[in-house]
Amino acid sequence: MAELRLAEEEFFEKPTLSIAKDQIVILPGDTLKIKCSYMLGIASRVQPHVRIIFRKATKGRAETGAKRMGAPSVSWLLRGDQKEDPRVHISNCRNNTRQSCSMLVIKKVIANDTGYFTCIHDDSPPNEDLMAKIYVFVKDYRHPFVEIHPEHPEIIYILDAKKTVVVPCRVTSPDIKPKLTQYPSSVEMNFRRMMWDPRRGFVIPSHSFVYSGVLTCTANVTGSVFTSYYLAQRLESRVQNLSLKATHKKLLVGETLYLECKAETFINGRIELIWTCPNGRHPYPRRTIDQSGLVNKVVSSLTIENVTMQDGGLYVCKTFNVTRLEANVTVTVYDKPFITVSHKKGPYYEITSGHKSLKLAAKVDAFPRPSVTWYKDGKLIKDNHTCYEPDPMKYKLGIRDVRPKHAGNYTIVLSNAEYGLYKNLTMQLVVTAMAVANALGGQDTQLRGARAKRYSAPDSSLIYQGLLDRWAKANCVRFNKAQCRVLHLGHSNPMQRYRLGEEWLESAWQRRTWGVG
C-alpha cells in the first residue's frame, strides 16, 4: 500500500470581530460581548498557508483525505487570571460548516480588564497579520492605572538590545495622561523623543534613557492624586559557560531521561534558556538560580519519564539574551537490550617472540554495557595477572613481553546477567620463536640463589636489578625487592651496604633457601 503526500496551497484570512473598531471605551459593571468569526471562502486580506493532503493507493483506487474539513476553528487568547475567572464565558456560535464563530462574554467588567482581546485561527501559523485585536478601556476614574504600585516599586529591566524602555503605567481611559517624575524631587522627566501611549505607558528610546533612580507616574483625576512607583534596573547581558548534560545519553524504552542546562551570568544578569526537542515537543523545564557566589548560576532541568523511541534525537538549549550561546546533546533510545560482537582485525594474530606488547581486540556494539572477561585456552585470565592487561572499556586484552608460551586461543566473553544476554568470540595467537640469548642463561633459567659480590661502580646494583626484573617479566612473576637480603662473606664485608636500584638491602647472617613464585 503506497502513501503519497501532496501539498496544496491554502489561504487564511484575518478573523472578523463583531466590533469593527481599533478600541472602545466602556464603564465598570458593563457586560463586554465580542463575537469572532471566520467564513470560509470570503477573502479580503489573505495569507498563504500549506495544507497536506494524503492519498492512499489501494488495489487500483485512490482514497483522498484532507487533514481537516470546513472552516478552521477560532479561539481567544486570554490572560492566565482571566481563564479561571467566573465572569468570563466563551461559547461556540457556529451555525454551519463553512463558518467558525466564538463568542466572548465578560460580565461586570472592572478596571483591571483593560487591555487587548485577541482572536486567532487555531491552525494558522503565528503571524500578527492573522490576529484580530481590539483594545478595551474600562473607564474608571477611581482606578486610573490598570496596575498600580503605590508602595513597592515595580522593577523595569533594561537590556541594551532593546530599542525602547517602557514605563508601564497604563491607564483605564485614553483621556487620562499622567506625569513621569523622579522620586523624591518630583522633577518632571523629559527624555528625548519620549512618547506617551495610554495602552503601554511612557515609551523612551534606549539611547536617550538615563538611569534616574526611582520613577513615578502621577495622575491627577478629579482632584485625587494617584501615584505608581517604578525602579529601572539595567541588566547584565553577558552569559558564559553554557553546558548541556544528559543522564544518560543512551537508555532503554521506559526509562527516565534527565537533562540539565546550565549557564552563568553576573550581578543584575538574567538568562532565558530556550529548549528545542525532537519531534517538536514542548517541554516544561524546571528553573533554579543560585546567587550565592560571584556569578549567578542558572539551571534549567528537563525530566522525561517513560521515554519512547520518539524521544531520541538532538536536544538543544540556547540563551535568549544578547550573548547568543547554544549547547546540544544527542540522546539515543533503544527498544531492547542487545550485544553484538565481531573480529576487529580478524580471527588470527601472528607475532614474533620478543615484542614488548600486543593488543587483542574485538568489535563490540552493546547496550547496556556488558561485563567483560577473557580466557586463554579455556582458563580465566585474572585482572591482576602480571602478563596481561585487560581493558574492558575498549574490549581489548594487552599482552606484555610476548613469548612463545603466550600462543593459544583467546576468548572474550560478554555478559549481561540482568537481561540474560551472553556472547563470546575466540581469536588465535601464534608466536614465532626467535633465537635470542637470554641474559640469565636461557628462557627456563630459574633464580635459585646468588652469591653477593661487591662492586666498586656506584650503579652496579642496577645490573642486578635489570637482570632480575627481566627474569620476573619473562616468567610472569612479581619480584619483591623488599624481601631480598645480603649474605656477607669474609670479615670486613658487614661494613658494606648494598642496594638494588633505590632499595637498600638488609643483611642476612645465615644461608637460606629462597622460593620462587
C-alpha positions as CSV (number, residue, x, y, z in Angstrom):
1,M,0.0,0.0,0.0
2,A,1.5,3.3,-1.1
3,E,1.0,6.6,0.6
4,L,1.6,10.0,-1.1
5,R,1.7,13.4,0.4
6,L,0.7,16.3,-1.8
7,A,1.0,19.9,-0.8
8,E,-1.9,22.2,-1.5
9,E,-1.7,26.0,-1.0
10,E,-4.5,27.2,1.3
11,F,-5.2,30.8,2.2
12,F,-6.1,32.1,5.7
13,E,-7.8,35.4,6.2
14,K,-7.9,37.5,9.3
15,P,-10.9,36.6,11.6
16,T,-13.6,39.2,11.8
17,L,-14.7,40.8,15.1
18,S,-18.3,42.0,15.7
19,I,-17.0,45.3,16.9
20,A,-15.2,46.9,13.9
21,K,-13.1,49.3,15.9
22,D,-9.5,49.6,17.0
23,Q,-10.5,50.4,20.5
24,I,-13.6,51.0,22.6
25,V,-14.4,52.6,26.0
26,I,-16.9,51.0,28.4
27,L,-17.8,51.6,32.0
28,P,-17.3,49.4,35.1
29,G,-20.1,47.0,35.6
30,D,-20.9,46.8,31.9
31,T,-21.0,43.5,30.0
32,L,-18.5,43.1,27.2
33,K,-19.6,41.0,24.3
34,I,-17.4,40.3,21.2
35,K,-18.0,37.8,18.5
36,C,-15.1,36.4,16.5
37,S,-16.0,34.7,13.2
38,Y,-14.4,33.3,10.1
39,M,-16.2,32.5,6.9
40,L,-14.5,30.0,4.5
41,G,-14.2,31.4,1.0
42,I,-14.5,35.0,1.8
43,A,-11.1,36.6,1.3
44,S,-10.3,40.2,1.7
45,R,-6.8,40.1,3.2
46,V,-5.4,36.6,2.7
47,Q,-2.2,34.9,3.7
48,P,-0.9,31.7,2.0
49,H,-0.8,28.5,4.0
50,V,0.1,24.9,3.1
51,R,-2.3,22.1,3.8
52,I,-1.1,18.4,3.5
53,I,-3.3,16.1,1.5
54,F,-2.9,12.3,2.0
55,R,-3.5,9.9,-0.9
56,K,-3.6,6.2,-0.3
57,A,-3.5,3.8,-3.3
58,T,-5.3,0.6,-2.5
59,K,-6.0,-2.1,-5.2
60,G,-6.2,0.3,-8.1
61,R,-8.3,3.0,-6.5
62,A,-7.3,6.3,-4.8
63,E,-8.6,7.4,-1.4
64,T,-8.1,11.1,-0.7
65,G,-8.5,12.7,2.7
66,A,-7.7,16.2,4.0
67,K,-6.2,17.0,7.3
68,R,-9.4,18.9,8.2
69,M,-12.8,19.8,6.7
70,G,-14.7,23.0,6.8
71,A,-13.6,26.3,8.2
72,P,-10.7,26.5,10.7
73,S,-11.8,27.0,14.3
74,V,-11.1,30.3,16.1
75,S,-10.2,30.9,19.7
76,W,-9.5,33.8,22.1
77,L,-6.1,34.5,23.7
78,L,-6.8,35.3,27.4
79,R,-4.5,36.2,30.4
80,G,-3.9,33.4,32.9
81,D,-6.2,35.0,35.5
82,Q,-9.0,35.5,33.0
83,K,-9.1,31.8,32.1
84,E,-10.2,30.9,35.6
85,D,-12.4,34.0,36.1
86,P,-16.1,33.0,36.6
87,R,-17.1,36.3,34.9
88,V,-15.6,35.2,31.6
89,H,-17.6,32.9,29.3
90,I,-16.6,31.7,25.8
91,S,-19.2,29.8,23.7
92,N,-19.3,28.4,20.2
93,C,-21.6,30.4,17.9
94,R,-21.0,28.4,14.6
95,N,-24.1,27.8,12.5
96,N,-22.7,26.0,9.5
97,T,-19.6,24.1,8.4
98,R,-18.2,27.0,6.4
99,Q,-18.2,29.3,9.4
100,S,-16.2,29.3,12.6
101,C,-17.5,31.5,15.4
102,S,-16.6,32.1,19.1
103,M,-18.4,34.5,21.4
104,L,-16.6,36.2,24.3
105,V,-18.6,37.5,27.2
106,I,-17.3,39.2,30.3
107,K,-19.8,40.2,32.9
108,K,-19.4,43.2,35.2
109,V,-16.1,44.4,33.8
110,I,-13.6,46.1,36.1
111,A,-10.6,48.4,35.5
112,N,-8.2,45.6,35.5
113,D,-9.9,44.1,32.4
114,T,-8.5,47.0,30.4
115,G,-6.3,45.6,27.6
116,Y,-6.1,43.8,24.3
117,F,-8.6,41.0,23.4
118,T,-7.2,38.8,20.6
119,C,-8.8,36.2,18.4
120,I,-6.8,33.8,16.2
121,H,-7.1,30.8,13.9
122,D,-6.3,27.5,15.7
123,D,-4.5,26.1,12.7
124,S,-2.8,29.3,11.4
125,P,0.9,30.0,11.7
126,P,2.0,32.5,14.3
127,N,1.5,35.8,12.4
128,E,0.4,39.1,13.7
129,D,-1.4,39.8,10.5
130,L,-3.7,36.8,11.1
131,M,-4.8,38.0,14.5
132,A,-7.9,40.1,15.1
133,K,-7.4,42.5,18.0
134,I,-9.4,45.1,19.9
135,Y,-8.3,47.3,22.8
136,V,-10.9,47.8,25.5
137,F,-10.7,50.6,28.1
138,V,-12.8,50.2,31.2
139,K,-13.0,53.8,32.2
140,D,-12.8,54.1,36.0
141,Y,-11.6,57.4,37.5
142,R,-11.4,55.7,40.9
143,H,-8.7,53.4,39.4
144,P,-6.9,55.4,36.8
145,F,-4.0,52.9,36.5
146,V,-4.6,49.4,35.2
147,E,-1.9,48.2,37.6
148,I,-0.7,50.5,40.4
149,H,2.3,50.1,42.6
150,P,1.8,52.6,45.4
151,E,4.3,51.1,47.9
152,H,6.9,48.8,46.4
153,P,8.3,49.9,43.0
154,E,7.9,47.6,40.0
155,I,11.3,46.7,38.5
156,I,11.8,47.7,34.9
157,Y,14.5,45.6,33.4
158,I,16.6,47.3,30.8
159,L,18.5,45.4,28.1
160,D,20.9,47.1,25.8
161,A,19.5,45.0,22.9
162,K,16.0,46.6,23.2
163,K,15.4,49.8,21.3
164,T,13.0,51.3,23.9
165,V,12.4,51.5,27.6
166,V,8.7,51.3,28.7
167,V,7.5,52.7,32.0
168,P,4.2,50.6,32.0
169,C,1.8,52.9,33.8
170,R,-1.1,52.0,31.5
171,V,-4.4,53.9,32.2
172,T,-8.0,52.8,32.2
173,S,-9.2,55.7,30.0
174,P,-7.5,57.3,27.0
175,D,-8.2,60.8,28.3
176,I,-6.0,60.2,31.4
177,K,-2.4,61.4,31.0
178,P,-0.1,61.1,34.0
179,K,3.2,62.8,34.6
180,L,6.6,61.0,34.7
181,T,8.6,62.4,37.6
182,Q,11.8,61.5,39.6
183,Y,11.4,60.5,43.2
184,P,11.6,62.2,45.6
185,S,12.3,65.5,43.9
186,S,9.1,65.4,41.8
187,V,11.0,66.9,38.9
188,E,9.1,66.0,35.7
189,M,11.3,63.9,33.4
190,N,11.5,64.8,29.8
191,F,13.7,62.3,27.9
192,R,14.5,63.0,24.3
193,R,11.8,61.6,21.9
194,M,9.7,60.2,24.8
195,M,6.2,59.3,23.8
196,W,3.0,58.7,25.8
197,D,0.8,55.8,24.8
198,P,-2.2,55.1,27.1
199,R,-2.1,51.4,26.0
200,R,1.6,51.0,27.0
201,G,2.8,53.9,29.2
202,F,5.8,56.1,28.6
203,V,7.9,54.9,25.7
204,I,11.5,56.1,25.8
205,P,14.3,55.4,23.3
206,S,17.0,53.3,25.0
207,H,19.8,55.6,23.8
208,S,18.2,58.6,25.4
209,F,17.2,56.9,28.7
210,V,19.4,57.9,31.6
211,Y,19.2,56.0,34.8
212,S,17.4,58.2,37.3
213,G,16.7,56.0,40.3
214,V,13.0,55.7,41.3
215,L,10.5,57.0,38.8
216,T,6.8,57.8,39.5
217,C,3.8,58.0,37.3
218,T,1.4,60.5,38.9
219,A,-2.2,61.0,37.7
220,N,-4.5,63.8,39.0
221,V,-8.1,62.8,38.3
222,T,-11.0,64.8,39.6
223,G,-8.9,66.3,42.4
224,S,-7.5,63.0,43.5
225,V,-3.7,62.1,43.1
226,F,-2.7,58.6,42.2
227,T,1.0,57.6,42.2
228,S,2.7,54.4,40.9
229,Y,6.4,53.7,41.5
230,Y,9.0,52.1,39.2
231,L,12.6,51.3,39.5
232,A,14.8,51.0,36.4
233,Q,17.5,48.3,36.6
234,R,19.9,47.8,33.8
235,L,20.5,44.1,33.2
236,E,23.9,42.5,32.6
237,S,23.8,40.9,29.2
238,R,26.9,38.7,29.5
239,V,26.4,35.0,29.6
240,Q,29.1,32.4,29.9
241,N,29.8,28.7,30.4
242,L,26.6,27.3,28.8
243,S,26.5,23.5,29.1
244,L,24.0,20.7,28.5
245,K,24.3,17.3,30.0
246,A,22.0,14.2,29.7
247,T,21.7,11.4,32.2
248,H,22.0,9.2,30.4
249,K,22.8,9.7,26.7
250,K,21.8,6.2,25.9
251,L,18.8,4.5,27.5
252,L,16.1,1.9,27.0
253,V,12.4,2.5,26.3
254,G,10.5,3.1,29.6
255,E,13.5,4.6,31.5
256,T,13.7,8.2,32.7
257,L,15.7,10.9,30.8
258,Y,17.1,13.8,32.8
259,L,18.7,16.8,31.0
260,E,20.3,19.7,32.7
261,C,21.2,23.0,31.0
262,K,23.5,25.4,32.9
263,A,24.7,28.9,32.3
264,E,26.3,31.8,34.2
265,T,25.8,35.5,34.3
266,F,26.8,38.3,36.6
267,I,25.0,40.6,39.1
268,N,21.9,42.1,37.5
269,G,22.0,39.5,34.8
270,R,19.1,37.5,33.6
271,I,19.2,34.4,31.5
272,E,16.3,32.9,29.5
273,L,17.1,29.4,28.4
274,I,15.1,28.0,25.4
275,W,14.8,24.3,24.7
276,T,14.4,22.6,21.3
277,C,13.4,18.9,21.5
278,P,13.0,16.1,18.9
279,N,9.7,15.9,17.1
280,G,8.8,19.5,18.1
281,R,7.9,18.5,21.7
282,H,7.1,21.4,24.0
283,P,8.9,20.7,27.3
284,Y,8.1,22.1,30.7
285,P,11.6,22.6,32.3
286,R,12.2,23.4,36.0
287,R,14.3,26.6,36.5
288,T,16.5,27.4,39.5
289,I,19.1,30.1,40.2
290,D,22.0,30.2,42.6
291,Q,23.0,33.8,43.5
292,S,25.3,32.9,46.4
293,G,28.6,33.4,44.5
294,L,30.3,36.0,42.4
295,V,28.4,34.8,39.4
296,N,24.7,33.8,39.1
297,K,24.2,30.2,38.1
298,V,21.0,29.4,36.3
299,V,19.9,25.8,35.8
300,S,17.0,24.7,33.5
301,S,16.3,20.9,34.0
302,L,14.1,18.7,32.0
303,T,12.8,15.3,33.1
304,I,11.1,12.9,30.6
305,E,9.7,9.8,32.3
306,N,8.9,6.5,30.4
307,V,10.8,7.6,27.3
308,T,9.8,6.2,23.9
309,M,11.7,5.8,20.6
310,Q,10.4,9.2,19.6
311,D,12.2,10.8,22.5
312,G,15.6,10.0,20.9
313,G,17.4,12.7,18.9
314,L,19.0,16.1,19.3
315,Y,18.2,18.3,22.3
316,V,19.3,21.9,22.1
317,C,19.5,24.5,24.9
318,K,20.3,28.1,23.9
319,T,20.2,31.5,25.6
320,F,17.8,34.2,24.5
321,N,20.0,37.1,25.7
322,V,22.3,39.4,23.8
323,T,25.0,36.8,24.1
324,R,23.7,34.0,21.9
325,L,25.1,30.7,23.1
326,E,23.9,27.2,22.2
327,A,24.6,23.7,23.5
328,N,23.3,20.4,22.3
329,V,23.4,16.7,23.1
330,T,22.2,13.6,21.2
331,V,20.1,11.1,23.1
332,T,19.7,7.5,21.8
333,V,16.8,5.3,22.9
334,Y,16.9,1.6,22.3
335,D,13.7,-0.6,22.2
336,K,15.5,-3.5,23.8
337,P,19.0,-4.5,25.2
338,F,21.4,-6.2,22.8
339,I,25.0,-7.5,22.4
340,T,26.8,-8.0,19.0
341,V,30.5,-8.9,18.7
342,S,32.8,-9.5,15.8
343,H,36.5,-9.6,15.0
344,K,38.2,-6.2,14.7
345,K,41.4,-7.3,13.0
346,G,40.4,-10.9,12.0
347,P,40.4,-14.1,14.0
348,Y,44.2,-14.8,13.5
349,Y,47.1,-12.9,15.1
350,E,50.8,-13.7,14.4
351,I,53.7,-12.1,16.1
352,T,57.4,-12.7,16.7
353,S,58.6,-13.5,20.2
354,G,60.3,-10.6,21.9
355,H,57.8,-7.9,21.1
356,K,57.1,-5.6,24.1
357,S,53.4,-5.7,23.8
358,L,50.4,-6.9,21.7
359,K,46.7,-6.0,21.9
360,L,43.9,-8.4,21.0
361,A,40.7,-6.5,20.2
362,A,37.1,-7.3,19.5
363,K,34.5,-5.0,17.8
364,V,31.5,-4.8,20.2
365,D,28.2,-3.0,19.9
366,A,26.1,-3.4,23.0
367,F,23.6,-1.7,25.4
368,P,23.7,-1.7,28.3
369,R,27.5,-2.1,28.6
370,P,28.2,-5.8,29.3
371,S,30.6,-7.4,31.7
372,V,33.9,-8.5,30.0
373,T,36.1,-11.5,30.8
374,W,39.0,-13.0,28.9
375,Y,40.0,-16.7,28.7
376,K,43.2,-18.3,27.4
377,D,42.7,-21.9,26.3
378,G,39.7,-22.1,28.5
379,K,41.3,-20.7,31.6
380,L,40.2,-17.4,33.1
381,I,42.7,-14.5,32.9
382,K,42.5,-12.6,36.1
383,D,42.6,-8.8,36.2
384,N,45.8,-8.8,38.4
385,H,47.7,-11.1,36.1
386,T,51.3,-9.8,35.6
387,C,51.5,-10.8,31.9
388,Y,48.1,-9.5,30.8
389,E,46.4,-6.1,30.8
390,P,42.6,-6.4,30.2
391,D,40.9,-3.2,29.0
392,P,37.2,-3.9,29.4
393,M,36.1,-0.3,28.3
394,K,37.7,-0.8,24.9
395,Y,37.2,-4.6,24.7
396,K,40.9,-5.2,24.4
397,L,43.5,-7.5,26.0
398,G,47.1,-6.4,26.3
399,I,50.0,-8.9,26.4
400,R,53.3,-7.7,27.7
401,D,56.7,-9.1,26.6
402,V,55.3,-11.6,24.1
403,R,56.8,-15.1,24.4
404,P,56.1,-18.5,22.8
405,K,54.2,-19.5,25.9
406,H,51.6,-16.8,25.1
407,A,50.5,-18.6,22.0
408,G,47.0,-20.1,22.1
409,N,43.2,-19.4,21.8
410,Y,41.9,-16.3,23.5
411,T,38.2,-15.9,24.1
412,I,36.3,-12.7,25.1
413,V,33.1,-13.4,26.9
414,L,30.4,-10.6,27.1
415,S,27.6,-11.0,29.5
416,N,24.6,-9.0,30.8
417,A,23.1,-11.2,33.5
418,E,20.2,-8.8,34.2
419,Y,18.7,-9.3,30.7
420,G,20.1,-12.8,30.1
421,L,22.4,-11.8,27.3
422,Y,25.7,-13.7,26.6
423,K,28.1,-13.6,23.7
424,N,31.7,-14.8,23.1
425,L,34.3,-14.6,20.4
426,T,37.6,-16.6,20.0
427,M,40.8,-15.5,18.3
428,Q,44.0,-17.4,17.8
429,L,47.5,-16.1,18.6
430,V,50.6,-17.7,17.0
431,V,54.0,-16.6,18.4
432,T,57.1,-17.3,16.2
433,A,60.2,-18.1,18.3
434,M,63.4,-16.2,17.7
435,A,66.8,-17.4,19.0
436,V,67.9,-14.7,21.4
437,A,70.5,-15.2,24.1
438,N,68.8,-14.8,27.5
439,A,70.6,-12.5,30.0
440,L,70.2,-15.2,32.7
441,G,71.3,-18.2,30.6
442,G,68.0,-19.2,28.8
443,Q,64.3,-18.9,28.9
444,D,64.0,-21.7,31.5
445,T,66.5,-20.2,33.9
446,Q,65.3,-20.1,37.5
447,L,66.6,-17.8,40.1
448,R,67.8,-20.2,42.9
449,G,70.3,-18.0,44.7
450,A,73.1,-15.7,44.1
451,R,76.4,-15.1,45.8
452,A,76.7,-11.4,46.8
453,K,79.7,-9.7,45.2
454,R,80.9,-6.3,45.9
455,Y,81.3,-3.8,43.0
456,S,83.1,-0.5,43.1
457,A,80.9,1.1,40.4
458,P,78.2,3.3,42.1
459,D,75.4,2.0,39.9
460,S,76.4,-1.7,39.9
461,S,73.2,-2.6,41.7
462,L,71.3,-1.6,38.6
463,I,72.9,-4.6,36.8
464,Y,71.3,-7.0,39.4
465,Q,68.0,-5.2,39.2
466,G,67.9,-5.2,35.4
467,L,68.6,-9.0,35.3
468,L,66.1,-9.8,38.0
469,D,63.4,-7.6,36.5
470,R,63.7,-9.1,33.1
471,W,63.6,-12.6,34.5
472,A,60.5,-11.8,36.5
473,K,58.6,-10.4,33.5
474,A,59.7,-13.3,31.3
475,N,58.3,-15.8,33.8
476,C,55.2,-13.7,34.7
477,V,56.1,-13.4,38.4
478,R,56.4,-10.5,40.7
479,F,59.8,-9.7,42.1
480,N,59.7,-8.2,45.6
481,K,62.9,-6.4,46.3
482,A,61.9,-5.7,49.9
483,Q,62.3,-9.5,50.7
484,C,65.9,-9.7,49.3
485,R,68.8,-10.0,51.8
486,V,72.6,-9.7,51.5
487,L,74.6,-12.7,52.9
488,H,78.0,-11.3,53.9
489,L,81.2,-13.4,53.3
490,G,84.5,-12.5,55.0
491,H,85.4,-10.3,57.9
492,S,85.1,-6.8,56.5
493,N,82.1,-7.3,54.3
494,P,79.5,-6.5,57.0
495,M,80.8,-2.9,57.0
496,Q,79.4,-2.6,53.4
497,R,75.9,-1.9,52.3
498,Y,74.2,-2.9,49.1
499,R,71.2,-1.8,47.1
500,L,69.0,-2.9,44.2
501,G,68.1,0.3,42.3
502,E,66.9,2.7,45.0
503,E,66.1,-0.1,47.6
504,W,68.7,-0.6,50.3
505,L,69.0,-4.3,51.3
506,E,69.2,-5.6,54.8
507,S,71.7,-8.2,55.9
508,A,71.2,-11.9,56.5
509,W,73.7,-13.8,58.8
510,Q,73.0,-17.4,57.6
511,R,72.3,-19.0,54.3
512,R,68.6,-19.5,53.4
513,T,66.8,-21.2,50.5
514,W,64.6,-18.7,48.7
515,G,61.5,-20.0,47.0
516,V,60.3,-18.5,43.6
517,G,56.7,-17.8,42.9
